[in-house]
């Protein structure tokens, strides 16, 4: 089996007397979509913030490409090749697609002048590599984009910098059926290109459709980490709501036989 590109072992995090994460183990593999699921308060956001370097960890270890790392801040995570696309997308409506994709990382020439042509070309190449056909021009204002197009731009921005792991926080929230299908297809293409993708979602249809494995958090612990094809929506919901499922590890067909 391929070695995990990001491996978390025995991670604990407390805020004062409140123990939020308990001995969390999680492995992310290149070429796979891992769905990170859990009810509100299960610890998903805290775990992501620990990986991003926003929260320090109390005990435990994070290994990236087989080497232990201490991620001190989000810039360090980005430098390693770990990108995050949060629900607010962090896009500037008054800027165009190219400007948003390079925001804060602009390419310059002579140390001062913006290389508009080079940035525009790289933006087009990145969207083309992801088979994005819903954006007519990289000079289009973000304010004029649909929800699905905005999500596409945010994801393309994350992978522009040769990222190896991408976290997507509820990428289909508030999207229509057609736009959801477009975004999920893009998520799948990211994994097919060799990235490790983490899909944080409450939408079980999205989870079952696009993920390769599911990691379920319950009250700050990993209740199970299973192959999606070996489980069912009902089993995942049981893990989310109770932290256990009697049929976990069985195929959906085997589970139905036990009912």
C-alpha positions in Angstrom: 0.0 0.0 0.0 1.1 3.6 -0.7 2.5 5.3 2.4 0.4 8.2 3.8 1.5 11.6 2.8 0.1 13.1 6.0 -0.1 11.0 9.1 -1.4 12.1 12.5 -0.7 9.9 15.5 -2.1 10.3 19.1 -3.1 13.9 18.7 -4.5 15.6 21.8 -5.8 19.1 22.2 -7.4 20.8 25.2 -8.6 24.3 25.8 -8.3 24.8 29.5 -10.2 22.0 31.3 -12.0 21.0 28.0 -10.3 18.0 26.3 -11.4 18.5 22.7 -9.3 15.9 20.8 -8.5 12.5 22.3 -5.6 10.5 20.8 -6.7 11.2 17.2 -5.1 9.0 14.5 -5.6 9.9 10.8 -3.8 8.9 7.6 -4.2 10.7 4.3 -3.1 9.1 1.1 -2.1 10.5 -2.3 -4.7 9.9 -4.9 -7.6 9.4 -2.4 -10.5 11.5 -1.1 -10.9 11.1 2.6 -14.3 12.3 4.0 -13.9 13.8 7.4 -17.4 13.6 9.0 -18.8 14.2 12.5 -21.6 16.1 14.2 -21.2 19.7 15.2 -18.8 19.8 18.2 -17.1 16.5 17.2 -13.7 18.2 16.8 -13.4 18.5 13.0 -12.6 22.2 13.0 -10.1 21.9 15.9 -8.4 19.1 14.1 -8.1 21.1 10.9 -6.8 24.1 12.8 -4.1 21.9 14.5 -3.0 20.7 11.1 -3.0 24.2 9.7 -0.9 25.5 12.5 -3.6 27.8 13.8 -3.9 25.7 17.0 -0.9 24.2 18.7 -1.2 20.5 19.7 -0.7 19.3 23.2 0.7 15.9 22.5 0.9 13.6 19.5 2.8 13.8 16.2 2.2 15.0 12.7 4.3 13.4 9.9 4.5 14.8 6.4 6.0 12.6 3.7 7.3 10.3 6.4 9.1 13.0 8.4 7.8 14.4 11.7 6.9 18.1 11.4 5.8 20.8 13.8 3.5 23.1 11.9 3.9 26.5 13.6 1.5 28.6 11.5 -0.6 28.5 8.3 2.4 29.7 6.2 4.4 26.8 7.3 1.6 24.4 6.3 1.4 26.1 2.9 5.1 25.8 2.4 4.9 22.1 3.0 2.2 21.7 0.4 -0.9 21.7 2.6 -3.7 24.0 1.4 -7.1 24.8 3.0 -10.3 26.0 1.3 -12.7 27.2 3.9 -16.4 27.8 3.6 -16.0 31.6 3.2 -13.6 30.9 0.2 -11.5 34.0 1.0 -12.1 35.5 -2.4 -12.1 39.2 -3.1 -15.2 40.2 -5.1 -13.6 43.3 -6.5 -10.8 41.4 -8.2 -10.8 39.1 -11.2 -10.1 35.4 -11.2 -6.3 35.7 -11.9 -5.9 38.4 -9.2 -7.7 36.2 -6.7 -5.6 33.1 -7.5 -2.4 35.0 -7.0 -3.6 37.3 -4.2 -0.7 37.7 -1.7 1.6 35.6 -3.9 1.9 37.9 -7.0 4.5 37.2 -9.6 6.7 40.2 -10.3 9.5 41.2 -12.7 12.4 43.4 -11.9 11.3 43.0 -8.3 8.5 45.5 -8.6 6.2 45.2 -11.6 3.4 42.7 -11.6 3.8 40.0 -14.3 0.2 40.1 -15.4 0.7 38.0 -18.5 2.5 35.3 -16.7 0.0 35.1 -13.9 -2.9 35.0 -16.4 -1.3 32.2 -18.3 -0.7 30.1 -15.2 -4.3 30.7 -14.1 -5.6 29.5 -17.4 -3.2 26.4 -17.3 -4.3 25.5 -13.8 -8.0 25.7 -14.7 -7.4 23.7 -17.9 -5.4 21.0 -16.0 -8.5 20.6 -13.8 -10.8 20.4 -16.9 -12.7 23.4 -15.7 -15.0 24.6 -18.6 -17.5 26.7 -16.6 -15.2 29.8 -16.5 -15.1 31.8 -19.7 -12.3 34.1 -18.9 -9.7 34.3 -16.1 -10.2 38.1 -16.2 -13.8 37.8 -15.2 -14.7 39.5 -12.0 -15.3 37.1 -9.1 -18.4 39.2 -8.1 -20.1 38.0 -11.3 -19.4 34.3 -10.7 -22.0 31.7 -9.6 -21.5 29.8 -6.3 -20.1 26.8 -8.2 -17.7 28.9 -10.2 -16.5 30.7 -7.0 -15.9 27.3 -5.4 -14.0 26.2 -8.5 -11.8 29.3 -8.4 -11.0 28.8 -4.7 -10.0 25.2 -5.3 -7.9 26.1 -8.3 -6.2 28.7 -6.2 -5.3 26.1 -3.6 -3.7 23.7 -6.2 -1.9 26.4 -8.2 1.1 26.1 -5.8 1.9 22.5 -6.3 0.0 21.5 -3.2 0.0 17.8 -2.1 -2.8 17.9 0.4 -6.0 19.9 0.1 -8.7 20.3 2.8 -12.1 21.3 1.5 -14.6 22.6 4.1 -18.2 21.9 2.9 -17.5 22.8 -0.7 -21.0 22.1 -1.9 -22.9 24.0 0.8 -25.6 26.2 -0.7 -25.0 25.0 -4.2 -27.6 23.7 -6.6 -27.7 20.2 -8.0 -25.8 21.0 -11.2 -23.2 23.1 -9.4 -22.7 20.4 -6.8 -22.1 17.8 -9.5 -19.4 20.1 -11.1 -17.6 20.7 -7.8 -17.7 17.0 -6.9 -16.3 16.1 -10.3 -13.5 18.6 -9.6 -12.8 17.0 -6.2 -12.5 13.6 -7.9 -10.1 15.0 -10.5 -7.8 16.5 -7.7 -7.4 13.0 -6.3 -6.9 11.4 -9.7 -4.0 13.8 -10.2 -2.3 12.4 -7.1 -3.4 14.8 -4.4 -4.6 13.8 -1.0 -8.0 15.4 -0.6 -9.9 15.8 2.6 -13.7 16.5 2.1 -15.2 17.9 5.3 -19.0 17.5 4.8 -22.3 16.8 6.5 -23.8 15.8 3.1 -23.8 12.0 3.1 -24.7 11.9 -0.6 -21.5 13.8 -1.4 -19.5 11.6 0.9 -20.7 8.3 -0.6 -20.4 9.6 -4.2 -16.8 11.0 -4.2 -14.8 9.7 -1.2 -12.5 6.6 -1.1 -12.5 6.4 2.7 -14.4 7.9 5.6 -13.0 9.1 9.0 -15.8 9.6 11.5 -15.2 11.8 14.6 -17.3 11.4 17.7 -16.8 13.6 20.7 -13.2 14.3 19.8 -12.2 10.7 19.0 -11.9 8.8 15.7 -14.8 6.4 15.9 -13.8 4.6 12.7 -11.7 5.0 9.5 -13.2 2.8 6.8 -13.2 2.3 3.1 -16.3 4.0 1.6 -17.1 1.0 -0.6 -17.2 -1.2 2.5 -19.8 0.8 4.4 -23.2 2.5 3.9 -24.8 5.8 4.6 -26.7 4.3 7.6 -23.5 3.0 9.1 -21.8 6.4 8.8 -24.7 8.1 10.3 -24.6 5.7 13.2 -20.9 6.5 13.7 -21.6 10.2 13.7 -24.5 10.0 16.1 -23.3 7.3 18.5 -19.6 6.7 17.8 -20.2 3.1 16.9 -21.9 0.8 14.3 -22.4 -2.9 14.8 -22.0 -3.6 11.1 -18.9 -1.5 10.5 -16.3 -3.4 8.5 -19.0 -5.4 6.6 -19.9 -4.6 3.0 -23.3 -2.9 2.6 -24.7 -6.2 1.2 -23.4 -8.1 4.2 -24.8 -5.5 6.6 -28.2 -5.8 5.0 -28.2 -9.6 5.5 -27.8 -8.9 9.3 -30.9 -6.8 9.5 
